[in-house]
Structures are given as C-alpha cells and as structure tokens.
Amino acid sequence: MTLRESTTVAIVGGGVSGLTVAMLLRRSGVGCVVLERQSRAYVEERQRAGLVEYRGVRMFERWGLGELLGSFPADNTLEIRVDGQTRLLGQDGYSQESAGQAVPQQALVRNLVAAFLADGADLRFDAADVTLHGIDGERPVVGYADADGNAREIECELVAGCDGDHGITNASVPDGAMATYTFDYGISWLTILADAPPPRYALMAVGRNGYAAQYFRGPRASRFYLQCDPPDTPNDWPADRIWEQLSFRLHRPDLPTGPITDTEVFPLRSLVREPMSYGRLYLLGDAAHVISPMGAKGMNLALYDAEVFATAVRDFAGSGDDEGLRSYSDVCLSRTWKYQEWSHWMSEMLHGMCGPDTFRTRLARARFERVASTPVGARYWAELMTGLG
C-alpha cells in the first residue's frame, strides 16, 4: 500500500540549494518537504565549496538567517604566486568593504539541517528510488521509498529539483524540452582535504611548476588542489607524492603537512541547461548548471537560484501571482552565464600561465597583469568576486 500526502513544494535534494530554498520557504509560510537520498551523516560531511560571496552573505542576513554562516573569516583577498612571486588581489576598498565569508559547504549544510529541523520542518533522509510524475500538469506527484522501504507519494503544486547534475529531476524532463550546453576544459584537479594549517589568504600558485592551490577549511584544516592528468585516480597520488608536489608548486619548502582525510579527482567542466524549468518542475543549483570551481561560484549560483525561486513561490502561494515563476529561468540564467564567463576567464588565464614559456602563457600573463596592476582590472575582478557586478 502506498501512502499519499500533499504539500506545496516537494524539494528533491538536501544539499545547499535544497536546504536553502526550504528555509526561505519556511520563512515565507510556504509548506514544503525535502527528500534526500543520502544519510544525514553523509550530507553533513560531504566536502565541496568554501566561499559565500558578499551577495550571498547579504541574502542570508536579509532573510534573518545570518547566524547560519557562523563566525568564519570574511576576506576577499586572494594571493596568487606566479613562479613564486606573490601578487595580492582583492585588497582595494571596494573588495574589502564587500567581503564574502570562507564558509566550508559542509559547515553551512550542518547549520541549515539543524535550523530546519529545529523549526519543526520536514526533512527526510535515505529517500530511495525517487520518481516524478505529472510534472507537466497542475498536481505533480513525487514517489519514493522511505528508510524502512515503504512506498510513499507526495502530491504537490511545484517540484524543486536540487539533486545535482546526475539526479532524477533533470532526467525526468522529456527529450528536446531543454537544451544542454557543455564545455570540457581538458583539465583535471586532484582535491585534497588535510588536517594542515590554512594559509592567511586563499592561495593559488601558477607558473612553470604547474597549478596548485590551498584554501581555508577550518582553523586547522585546508583544502588543496593539484592539476593532474585527466586519467589519474587518487591511487596515483600517495601522500608522499601529494606533499612533494604541493611544496614544489606552492613554492613552500616549509609547507606544514598533516593527515590527509579525503582525496578526489574531478575534471573541470561547465554545463548549463536551458530553460531551468519544465511544467511544474524547477531546477536549482547543479541540477541546472555546473561551473568550473576556479571562480568559487558553484555554491553561490545555487544560493541565488534558491532565493529567486523561493521569492517566486511566495508570491504564487500568497496571491496567485505567477510572474516570478514564469521569469525564474530567465532571471537565473542571466547570472548563470555571467558567472560562467567569469569562471571560464579565470580558468583560462590562470591555467594558461602554467607550463613552458609560450605565446599562450605570455598572453595569459598579460591578462593577469592588467587585473593585478590597474584600477579598472581590479574593479572588474572585485565586482564578480563579490557577486555585486
């Protein structure tokens, strides 16, 4: 026997986009249920992004949720070492007055989960075999199996697809109803989470030694990146090789080391689905777009989608005004493509500065010099970094 219930919005996916939109809907008095296929422990420990841009910080504050960002440091300064020579971006007045926060994604997710549940909201982990029916009608139905294996259905007015690039929501859209635009950079990164002291500023190193980076993930934790060959797997990178290459590429012979707690290889790629909605289904976050991590915009695009969607649903549920829902895709895609262009520009410029001295590396260094040494270049970088441009 299948148990059927109803709500206003069924949210598929309990990551940043799903939990944020759920919190904003709760603040708007709109009923919702969040379904997450993974366990709570898995979701709360999953390592991903680590910067909430200034626009995102203001969003949380505007909705009375600023405390969810915690007391993590706020600074837009980025140190870029070019063949060991330090250059600092983001120290102009505009950047410093509009600083984002270095909030590890798992910390934000933990805070969102705790606040959502403390508010008496409906968040269901271990939801298996999710299916979508009738998304082109007025009352979609989301089916799933609960943690005990019982078949359940949720009838709703709207479905928020927040389950990532490979989730069931975008796969439920009929062929031909959405266009998909993709780009493969031909580059892979090895990501390393380690119990090692973070740098003072977010750090990238480029030049003849190759690309590497180190970011804050807590008072005693860092996330490192190493460019690697696309066929590589974590097995190709034992700890000794990781620390040797990080020290070499970061130009830090005294680099503090520590236990490595997680490694993963992923390709740099970008993807955009247009439109970001079909019928009563609306895609948010990675379900709608994947972006190169170079510009730190993946989580921030998810936060932007969540606010645009929640505001549209509030108007629709409150007065029947569907203008926000009808314009949702266009509004979100405008920012999506702007961020895609910026992340692509950053990726091409910084990776272009790596390797042997060629025409391409000289062009990339000229681009970087314009950003690093002119007021106009600094303002361009700052506007996109803060999310205010």
Summary of the structure (lengths in Angstrom):
residues: 389
radius of gyration: 21.4
end to end distance: 52.9
largest distance: 68.0
contacts: 1340
relative contact order: 0.17
helix: 39%
strand: 27%
